[in-house]
Amino acid sequence: MKLATVITATGTALARIDGDRATVIDGYEDVGQVLVAGALEVVSDASGREVATDSLTYADLVPSPSKVVCVGLNYRAHILEMKRDLPDHPVLFAKFADTLAAAGETLALPPESDSIDWEGELVVVIGRTVRRADEDEARAAIAGYTIANDVSMRDWQFRTREWLQGKLWDRSTPIGPVLATPDEIPDDAYLTTSLDGEVVQRGDIHDLVHDPVHLVRYVSTITTLRPGDLILTGTPGGVGHARDPQRYLTPGSTVTVTIDGIGSLTNTFQAEDLG
């Protein structure tokens, strides 16, 4: 099953996606509400207004997660290109909900940074409250997966040893377009990132140093995970900062991140209007 949060004439609504058709379901404003209500099974066969998928305008998939936890250096290829050692433990940092944006949204390039990079990522979406989860509890807590582009201001990120200030810019992290339940993800799923039609990243999403179940176990040892919380699992090799010469986003750039079984997250970038 695939679910999305979409914009309607009266606000936002839940939509169940099935190929080129979508069912807009009354009673839920977004995917986050469904997760909090524990209603995935309810909406799996709920009726509603049918529309064409290509007519949808997406809103923030989960507008107000209590936590957005990010994992750095979790694909072997990316670790090697950044000239780092494989980590014994997950490298964690956090984002605020203000960083999240929607699929299809045009994103602003802030003038304070001239080193703005792309990072396509698989995202774990939490579906139930867990603390100190064991393996079975962690697996059961995963409602599904979505896609992120962890847009990073590299000059700010590397000002200090802590990455936070390069990762925390408002509406810099698009998420979506859908939540796909685990059964939708094939065993041979790959993540591919394209910049203006050119493939710049490609990685097997199952070839993580720390896999989704381990990440849920690890993070929930530290803090309670709640329905709608997000864990960004890291990015494969091919980011612009590691290239020679280095390459960054510019006004007019379009980035598409595709993951087999989920779909594609596309955003265009423009210079921020400060007027």
N, C-alpha and C positions, 0 to 999 in steps of 0.2 A: 504494500500500500504506500501511496505517496500523498502527502498533505502539504498544502501551502496556505499562507496568509495573503489574501488579495484585497485590493482596493475596490470598493463598490461606491455607488452613488450616495450611500448613507454612512460610510465609514470603512471598516475592514471586516472581513469575513473569512471563514474557513472554507477551503476548497479541497476536494479529493480529486486527484489527477489520475486519469486513466487514458494514456496515449494522447490522442488529439482532442479528447473531451474532458471536461472538468465538471464536477458537481459542486455547486455552491450550497453549503449547508447552514441553515439557520441555527441560532442558539450559541454559536461560538464566534468570538471576534478574531481569534488567532490560534495558531498551533499551540502556543504556550498555555492557553486556557484548557485545551483538550488534555494536555499532559498533566496539568494540576488536578483536573477532574478525574484523571485515570480513565478516560473515555475513548481510548484508541479503538477498542472493540465496538463501541457504540457507533462511532462514525464510520467504521469500515463498510457498513452497508446502509447507512442513513440516506434517505432520499433528499432531493433538493432541486434547485434550478440548474439545468444543464446548459453549458456554454462551451464554445470552442476554446481550447487551451491557448491558442495564439492570440485570443482577445483579452487575456488576463493581464492586469498590471499588478506586480507583486509588491507587497509591503514587507516590513521587517518580519522575518519568519517567527521569531520569538522575541517580542518587543522588550521584555523586562526580565531577563534571567537574573537570578540572585548572584550568579557567579559566571564569569567567562575565564576559564583557565586555559593557558596556552603552553604548548610544549615546544621547546627549541631543540635543535640538533637531534632529530629522531629518525631521519633517513640516513643510511650509511653514506650514500653518494653526496648528500649535502654536507655532512660532517667533514668528509674528506676535502671537498672544495673550499670549505671555510678554514681548512688547515687546523682542525681540532681533533682531540682524541675521542673515541667512543665513550659516552658517559655511562658510568655504573648505575646511575639513578636518573630519572627524568629531570630535565632542565625546565623548571617551571617559571612562568611569569603570569600576570593577570591583566585583564582589560576591564574597563567599565562598560556598562550597557550603552553609554553615549557613543562608543566607538562603532557600534553596529550600524549597518546600512542594508539596503534591499537589493535583490537581484534586479538588474535593469536600470538601477539608479545611476545618474551621472554624478560622479564623485569629484570633489574639489581637490586640486593640488595646491596646498598652502604655500604662499610665497616665502615662508621662512626656511623651507628646505629645497635644495636642488639635487637631492639624492634619494628620490622616492622610488621604491622597489616593489616588485610583485612577489607573492608567496602563495601559491595554490595549496590548499590543505583540505584533508578529510576532517570532518567535525563529528564528534560523538555528542548525541543529544540525550540527556538524562530523562528517564520517564518515571522514576520513583525515588523516594527519599532513602539515602543510604549513608551510613557512617561505619567505618572500619569493615567494609564489605569483604567477604571471602570471594573466591572465584565464581561460584554459582550466583551469589547475590550481585556481584558486579556485572555479570553477563545479563542477568534478568533486569538490571537497572537501565540498560541501554535501550531506549525507545526506538532509536534508529540513528541515521547518519544524514549529514548534509555537507555542503561545500562552503569553504571560505576562501577569500583572498586577503591574507594578512598583510595589507599594504604597510610598508615600513619606511620611515624616514631615517635612512641609514646614518646621515651625518649627526642627527640627534641621538640615535640609538647607541652610537659608539663614542659619545662624549664622555661617558663614564663606564665603569664596569657593569653597571646595571642597565638593562635594555629598556626599561619601562618608558622613558620619555620619547623613544622612537616608535613606540607601539600604541600610544594612547590618544592619538589625535581624533577629534570628533568626526564621526561618520566616515571613518577610514577603512572599516572592515566589513565588506559586504558578505552576507550569509544567505544561502538558499540555492536555488529557488524553492526546493521542496525538502521536507523530511521524508526519507525513504526508510521503511522498516527493514530490519536486518535481512529478512528473506529476499529482499530485492538486490542484494549485493552479490555478484558472482565471485567465485573463488579466484578468478583470474582478472579481477578488476584493476584497472590502471587509472592513475591521475595524470591528466595532460593539461598543461597551461600554454595558451597561445597568446602572443602579443601581436596585434595587428595581422592576424592570420598566420604568423610564424610560430611553430612549436618551440617553446623555450624550456619547458620542463616536462619530464615524463618519468613516472615512478610507479612501481607495484605497491598498492596501498597495504598489502599484507606483509611487506618487507620492512616493517618498522622495528627499530631497536626495542621500543616498549609499545606493545600492542594495546588496543582499546580496553580490553578487560583488565590488563595490568595497570593501565592509567587510572581506570575507575577505582581499582583497589588502592592504588597509591595515594591518589588525591583524597579519597574518602577517609583515609587514615588521618589526614591532616584536618579536614574540614567536612562538614555535612554537605552532601550533594543533594539537590532538590530538583523536582520536575521542571524542565525547561533550561536547566543549567547546560552550559556548552563546554566541551573540551576540544580545542584545536590541537590536532595531533602532530603538527610539524610539516615541513615542506621538503620535497625532494630537491636534488641538484638542479641547477639552471637559473638561479636568481641572478639579477642584473649586477649586483654588487660584486659577485665573484668572477665576473667575466673580464676578459682582457681584449679590448678596453672595456671598462665598466659601462653599463647601459642602464638608463633609468626611464621612468615614465615621463612623458611630456604632454602638453595640451593636445587633445585629439587622440591619444592612445586608447586602444580598446583591448581589454584583457578578458579572455574566456578561460575558465577553469572547468574541465569536464572530468567526471568520475563515472565509470561504467556502473550502471544500475541506479544512479541518482539523476544524472542529467548534466546541464551546463549552467554555469553562473557567469553572466556577461555584464561588464560595466565599462563605460567610457569615462574618460577623465578630461577635465578642463581646468584652466587656471581659476583659482578662487576669486570671486568678485568681492572685494572689500568695500565697495561703494555703498 
